Amino acid sequence: MSDLEKLVRRRMQEEYAKGSSAEEIAKVVRDIFNSTDLSAKRPGAVAIGAVTDHG
């Protein structure tokens, strides 16, 4: 499993545990993907902004 997959799974679980709605969880996941540099030499590299708390 890539670092990106691990990050997304962890954040989804955190948001679900907080009782976030499906729309809020989708926004968090979308933010992670929008902050990911897919052109990097390591496709699993994730921008530091992707791990900030959204709520």
CNS distance restraints for C-alpha pairs under 8 A (distance, minus, plus):
assign (resid   1 and name CA) (resid   5 and name CA) 6.19 0.50 0.50
assign (resid   1 and name CA) (resid   6 and name CA) 6.78 0.50 0.50
assign (resid   2 and name CA) (resid   6 and name CA) 6.34 0.50 0.50
assign (resid   2 and name CA) (resid  44 and name CA) 6.04 0.50 0.50
assign (resid   3 and name CA) (resid   7 and name CA) 6.12 0.50 0.50
assign (resid   3 and name CA) (resid  44 and name CA) 5.57 0.50 0.50
assign (resid   3 and name CA) (resid  45 and name CA) 7.29 0.50 0.50
assign (resid   3 and name CA) (resid  46 and name CA) 7.91 0.50 0.50
assign (resid   4 and name CA) (resid   8 and name CA) 6.18 0.50 0.50
assign (resid   4 and name CA) (resid  44 and name CA) 5.38 0.50 0.50
assign (resid   4 and name CA) (resid  45 and name CA) 7.14 0.50 0.50
assign (resid   4 and name CA) (resid  46 and name CA) 6.59 0.50 0.50
assign (resid   5 and name CA) (resid   9 and name CA) 6.10 0.50 0.50
assign (resid   6 and name CA) (resid  10 and name CA) 6.05 0.50 0.50
assign (resid   7 and name CA) (resid  11 and name CA) 6.11 0.50 0.50
assign (resid   7 and name CA) (resid  51 and name CA) 7.82 0.50 0.50
assign (resid   8 and name CA) (resid  12 and name CA) 6.04 0.50 0.50
assign (resid   8 and name CA) (resid  29 and name CA) 6.33 0.50 0.50
assign (resid   8 and name CA) (resid  32 and name CA) 7.36 0.50 0.50
assign (resid   9 and name CA) (resid  13 and name CA) 6.16 0.50 0.50
assign (resid  10 and name CA) (resid  14 and name CA) 6.18 0.50 0.50
assign (resid  11 and name CA) (resid  15 and name CA) 6.09 0.50 0.50
assign (resid  11 and name CA) (resid  28 and name CA) 7.61 0.50 0.50
assign (resid  11 and name CA) (resid  29 and name CA) 7.68 0.50 0.50
assign (resid  12 and name CA) (resid  16 and name CA) 6.03 0.50 0.50
assign (resid  12 and name CA) (resid  25 and name CA) 6.15 0.50 0.50
assign (resid  12 and name CA) (resid  28 and name CA) 7.82 0.50 0.50
assign (resid  12 and name CA) (resid  29 and name CA) 7.35 0.50 0.50
assign (resid  13 and name CA) (resid  17 and name CA) 6.04 0.50 0.50
assign (resid  14 and name CA) (resid  18 and name CA) 6.33 0.50 0.50
assign (resid  15 and name CA) (resid  19 and name CA) 6.47 0.50 0.50
assign (resid  15 and name CA) (resid  20 and name CA) 5.39 0.50 0.50
assign (resid  15 and name CA) (resid  24 and name CA) 7.96 0.50 0.50
assign (resid  15 and name CA) (resid  25 and name CA) 6.14 0.50 0.50
assign (resid  16 and name CA) (resid  20 and name CA) 5.45 0.50 0.50
assign (resid  16 and name CA) (resid  21 and name CA) 7.57 0.50 0.50
assign (resid  16 and name CA) (resid  25 and name CA) 7.34 0.50 0.50
assign (resid  20 and name CA) (resid  24 and name CA) 5.86 0.50 0.50
assign (resid  20 and name CA) (resid  25 and name CA) 6.40 0.50 0.50
assign (resid  21 and name CA) (resid  25 and name CA) 6.31 0.50 0.50
assign (resid  22 and name CA) (resid  26 and name CA) 6.06 0.50 0.50
assign (resid  23 and name CA) (resid  27 and name CA) 6.21 0.50 0.50
assign (resid  24 and name CA) (resid  28 and name CA) 6.38 0.50 0.50
assign (resid  25 and name CA) (resid  29 and name CA) 6.29 0.50 0.50
assign (resid  26 and name CA) (resid  30 and name CA) 6.00 0.50 0.50
assign (resid  27 and name CA) (resid  31 and name CA) 6.05 0.50 0.50
assign (resid  28 and name CA) (resid  32 and name CA) 6.32 0.50 0.50
assign (resid  28 and name CA) (resid  54 and name CA) 7.14 0.50 0.50
assign (resid  29 and name CA) (resid  33 and name CA) 6.37 0.50 0.50
assign (resid  30 and name CA) (resid  34 and name CA) 6.03 0.50 0.50
assign (resid  31 and name CA) (resid  35 and name CA) 6.16 0.50 0.50
assign (resid  31 and name CA) (resid  50 and name CA) 6.63 0.50 0.50
assign (resid  32 and name CA) (resid  36 and name CA) 6.35 0.50 0.50
assign (resid  32 and name CA) (resid  46 and name CA) 7.91 0.50 0.50
assign (resid  32 and name CA) (resid  49 and name CA) 7.88 0.50 0.50
assign (resid  32 and name CA) (resid  50 and name CA) 4.63 0.50 0.50
assign (resid  32 and name CA) (resid  51 and name CA) 7.51 0.50 0.50
assign (resid  33 and name CA) (resid  50 and name CA) 7.87 0.50 0.50
assign (resid  35 and name CA) (resid  46 and name CA) 7.08 0.50 0.50
assign (resid  35 and name CA) (resid  47 and name CA) 5.61 0.50 0.50
assign (resid  35 and name CA) (resid  49 and name CA) 6.67 0.50 0.50
assign (resid  35 and name CA) (resid  50 and name CA) 5.86 0.50 0.50
assign (resid  36 and name CA) (resid  45 and name CA) 6.98 0.50 0.50
assign (resid  36 and name CA) (resid  46 and name CA) 4.88 0.50 0.50
assign (resid  36 and name CA) (resid  47 and name CA) 5.41 0.50 0.50
assign (resid  36 and name CA) (resid  50 and name CA) 7.47 0.50 0.50
assign (resid  37 and name CA) (resid  43 and name CA) 7.32 0.50 0.50
assign (resid  37 and name CA) (resid  45 and name CA) 6.89 0.50 0.50
assign (resid  37 and name CA) (resid  46 and name CA) 6.57 0.50 0.50
assign (resid  37 and name CA) (resid  47 and name CA) 6.84 0.50 0.50
assign (resid  38 and name CA) (resid  43 and name CA) 5.39 0.50 0.50
assign (resid  38 and name CA) (resid  44 and name CA) 7.86 0.50 0.50
assign (resid  38 and name CA) (resid  45 and name CA) 7.86 0.50 0.50
assign (resid  39 and name CA) (resid  43 and name CA) 6.92 0.50 0.50
assign (resid  40 and name CA) (resid  45 and name CA) 7.07 0.50 0.50
assign (resid  46 and name CA) (resid  50 and name CA) 6.83 0.50 0.50
assign (resid  47 and name CA) (resid  51 and name CA) 7.96 0.50 0.50
assign (resid  48 and name CA) (resid  52 and name CA) 7.60 0.50 0.50
